[in-house]
């Protein structure tokens, strides 16, 4: 797996201290984080980190497929660091924890059906499932 710093360098981007702080926070989090949450946590690593800098880092990381935007059922979105390969997310409706899982080959039949019924050509997709994580299920029991 290519290191995120190497991918930045190969794209002609510098590995700056603010970018390191943002990525460190995302790599350590089990939950999707909003830009504001990223800034709050990264400020402990890099004081005076600005929200605009966080937004710029997230946009760059998303462009390079280093992070992925995860949509919550409440309409908000957050960011998670990505693992290699095409992946999807399951998000806990109660605590917000997100887990990545692989797969796109299982969607081929559905994509073909959608293309045939809409005349669109699908070139990308985003799949998110929502439910309750094991910890929240146990707390409810």
CORJO-V501235 format. One record per residue. N is the residue number from 0. RES is the residue in one letter. PHI is phi in whole degrees, -180 to 180 (none if undefined). OMEGA is omega in whole degrees, -180 to 180 (none if undefined). Layout:
N_RES_PHI_OMEGA / N_RES_PHI_OMEGA
//
This chain:
0_X_none_179 / 1_X_-74_177 / 2_X_-67_-178 / 3_X_-62_179 / 4_X_-66_178 / 5_X_-65_180 / 6_X_-64_176 / 7_X_-62_-179 / 8_X_-61_180 / 9_X_-65_177 / 10_X_-86_179 / 11_X_82_-179 / 12_X_-109_179 / 13_X_-80_174 / 14_X_-95_-176 / 15_X_-93_178 / 16_X_-60_177 / 17_X_-62_179 / 18_X_-65_177 / 19_X_-62_-179 / 20_X_-64_180 / 21_X_-62_-178 / 22_X_-67_179 / 23_X_-59_179 / 24_X_-61_-179 / 25_X_-67_180 / 26_X_-67_-178 / 27_X_-88_-175 / 28_X_-92_174 / 29_X_-92_-176 / 30_X_-117_172 / 31_X_-63_-179 / 32_X_-114_174 / 33_X_-72_176 / 34_X_-55_179 / 35_X_-65_178 / 36_X_-67_176 / 37_X_-61_-179 / 38_X_-62_-179 / 39_X_-60_-179 / 40_X_-71_-178 / 41_X_-71_178 / 42_X_-64_176 / 43_X_-69_180 / 44_X_-89_-174 / 45_X_-132_-180 / 46_X_-56_179 / 47_X_69_176 / 48_X_-69_-177 / 49_X_-87_180 / 50_X_-65_178 / 51_X_-63_178 / 52_X_-63_178 / 53_X_-63_179 / 54_X_-59_180 / 55_X_-66_179 / 56_X_-64_-180 / 57_X_-63_179 / 58_X_-63_179 / 59_X_-65_-180 / 60_X_-62_179 / 61_X_-67_178 / 62_X_-60_-179 / 63_X_-91_180 / 64_X_60_176 / 65_X_-93_174 / 66_X_-132_178 / 67_X_-132_176 / 68_X_-80_179 / 69_X_-117_-179 / 70_X_-94_177 / 71_X_-91_179 / 72_X_-66_180 / 73_X_-86_177 / 74_X_94_177 / 75_X_-78_172 / 76_X_-137_177 / 77_X_-138_-178 / 78_X_-126_174 / 79_X_-132_174 / 80_X_-70_-176 / 81_X_-98_173 / 82_X_-100_-179 / 83_X_-65_179 / 84_X_90_-180 / 85_X_-77_-174 / 86_X_-135_178 / 87_X_-126_-178 / 88_X_-130_167 / 89_X_-118_-172 / 90_X_-118_177 / 91_X_-75_180 / 92_X_-67_-175 / 93_X_-90_-175 / 94_X_-101_178 / 95_X_87_180 / 96_X_-63_180 / 97_X_-121_177 / 98_X_-128_177 / 99_X_-85_172 / 100_X_-140_-176 / 101_X_-78_168 / 102_X_131_167 / 103_X_-147_-177 / 104_X_-62_180 / 105_X_-72_-179 / 106_X_-95_-176 / 107_X_-55_-179 / 108_X_-65_179 / 109_X_-65_180 / 110_X_-63_178 / 111_X_-60_179 / 112_X_-62_179 / 113_X_-64_178 / 114_X_-61_-179 / 115_X_-67_-176 / 116_X_-82_-177 / 117_X_-113_-174 / 118_X_67_173 / 119_X_-82_168 / 120_X_-110_-178 / 121_X_-79_178 / 122_X_-119_177 / 123_X_-165_177 / 124_X_-154_177 / 125_X_-134_180 / 126_X_-122_175 / 127_X_-133_176 / 128_X_-111_179 / 129_X_-123_179 / 130_X_-177_178 / 131_X_-116_179 / 132_X_-73_-179 / 133_X_-57_-180 / 134_X_-65_180 / 135_X_-70_175 / 136_X_-63_180 / 137_X_-66_179 / 138_X_-66_179 / 139_X_-76_-175 / 140_X_-74_none
//
